[in-house]
Amino acid sequence: MKHMKWSVMLAAALLMMGCGTASEQPAASDSNGSGEDAAMKMNIAVNDSSFTATLAENAAVDALVDWMEEGPITLELTDFEKVGPLGRSLPASDSQTTTQAGDIVLYQSNQIVLFYGSNSWSYTRLGSIDDLTGWEDALGSGDVTVTLSLAE
């Protein structure tokens, strides 16, 4: 009887582990049949250098993409992390995050931060730079002008 009770509990636990919510299900494949979703991309021009970033999937990115569809967004960024005001708020879904070079995050729902180092804080991930070649040099030690636009 004791073994049967444990068997029933184990079977119930395994059954519950196999059940997931819709948000845990894999994303639908893209239209080319490859089984992979095409990731949304963003161009980032830093002074005279250009980079491409792969965007995350969240409400803040959706709002940022809607904004970029109106035209390029030009920002003045400062400090060692290159942070600056967006001029509007985006939906935040902050979580404790340890960043690395190339990470692009939303801070306090109204500031964008471009990292070329590491930091740990509560941010909403927006995306990350695809190729870091020249990234730190482009951001430099002073203020920079950054333009965000949708990649084609």
Rosetta blueprint (number, residue, H / E / L):
1 M L
2 K H
3 H H
4 M H
5 K H
6 W H
7 S H
8 V H
9 M H
10 L H
11 A H
12 A H
13 A H
14 L H
15 L H
16 M H
17 M H
18 G H
19 C L
20 G L
21 T L
22 A H
23 S H
24 E H
25 Q L
26 P L
27 A L
28 A L
29 S L
30 D L
31 S L
32 N L
33 G L
34 S L
35 G L
36 E L
37 D L
38 A L
39 A L
40 M L
41 K E
42 M E
43 N E
44 I E
45 A E
46 V E
47 N L
48 D L
49 S E
50 S E
51 F E
52 T E
53 A E
54 T E
55 L E
56 A L
57 E L
58 N L
59 A H
60 A H
61 V H
62 D H
63 A H
64 L H
65 V H
66 D H
67 W H
68 M H
69 E H
70 E L
71 G L
72 P L
73 I E
74 T E
75 L E
76 E E
77 L E
78 T E
79 D L
80 F L
81 E L
82 K L
83 V E
84 G E
85 P E
86 L L
87 G L
88 R L
89 S L
90 L L
91 P L
92 A L
93 S L
94 D L
95 S E
96 Q E
97 T E
98 T E
99 T L
100 Q L
101 A L
102 G L
103 D E
104 I E
105 V E
106 L E
107 Y E
108 Q L
109 S L
110 N L
111 Q E
112 I E
113 V E
114 L E
115 F L
116 Y L
117 G L
118 S L
119 N L
120 S E
121 W E
122 S E
123 Y E
124 T E
125 R E
126 L E
127 G E
128 S E
129 I E
130 D L
131 D L
132 L L
133 T L
134 G L
135 W H
136 E H
137 D H
138 A H
139 L H
140 G L
141 S L
142 G L
143 D L
144 V E
145 T E
146 V E
147 T E
148 L E
149 S E
150 L E
151 A L
152 E L
